[in-house]
């Protein structure tokens, strides 16, 4: 097989890149080691930055998002049993959209099907070859047969554990990592949300988040030790702990129910420099991971896709490689800003092992400062709704 761009991974970043490139007349083949049904069962966050929303619309996959998504013009921060609202639109003129990543992926799969894009499922033993040459290619096993795709470029959208980043020699990439000493225990419940907007809570017992998917589907999280197990938490124990960490005014109105999904997610910050090796480019989790506190994971992948799609359109349309040559530097500049914001918000809201009362008071004092400072709220709003692409 022959294509212009071979994309490894059929998550939202791989599908969105394929969508944008095909709309511009650039051919792609997407290679995925799992099935479509498996990909669509992944539970992921769903806060979309303003820039992400606009790019999805330009890609032709914004119709259902605009109909079913929930625009949010602020969120709540709480500490010491008090909460306040950070109004996004007042401070930076932007808002976010609550729309599940699974729903984004569904929309992209449907759009790619209509477009007739080749998406290969259950590809095993994927390997990338000659990526520093002008004729890279991908090999894999499919239904017991060896397959090969020749292409101009390979894009790794295959996540943290994928093959793409590992193809870059270790002496040609520098990796930065911070593993946090706790995780998020999350549940999904068919109950009305605790609030019409997200609540991020700092508490001496640990962090909590009240979120939602829609008007009758809620997503809640509490901070737990990194070695904790899901089976240690009954639904009743989870709800009791969540109520302790949220402000009393919220807990008193909280509607509880049986969980339909329960899991623990570890937290880490990770960046790979470089995001390009020859004609191999990395996008999304293949190149960087953020803790979910700042809602940046999917949004960072989308900004990578924006930069790379524009660069490839320039390459094929204008015969210029200026944007391709600048891709890694351009993407990483925005990545590090999002890494910083996510690290800051994680540090502000969580209780760390051996944290002293002094350190707890420092967190509470900083949250109180945000509550009373328009300048501080503007900074939070600008970063949370998304820095420009």
Secondary structure, DSSP 8 states (H G I E B T S, - for coil): -B-SEEEE--SHHHHHHHHHHHHTT--EEEE-SS-HHHHHT-----EE-HHHHHHHHHTT--HHHHHH-EEESEEEEEETTEEEEEEHHHHHS--EEE--HHHHHHHHHHHHHHHT-EEE-S-EEEEEE-TTSSS-EEEEEETTEEEEEE-SEEEE-S-TTSHHHHHS-GGG-EEEEEEEEEEEEEEEESS--SSSS-EEE--TT--EEEEEEETTEEEEEEEEETT--GGG--HHHHHHHHHHHS-HHHHTT-----EEEEEEEEEEEEEEE-SEETTEEE-GGGTEE--GGG--HHHHHHHHHHHHHHHHHHHHHH---HHHHHHHHHHHHHHHHHHHHHHHHHHHH---TT--HHHHHHHHHHHHHHHH-HHHHHHHHHHHH----
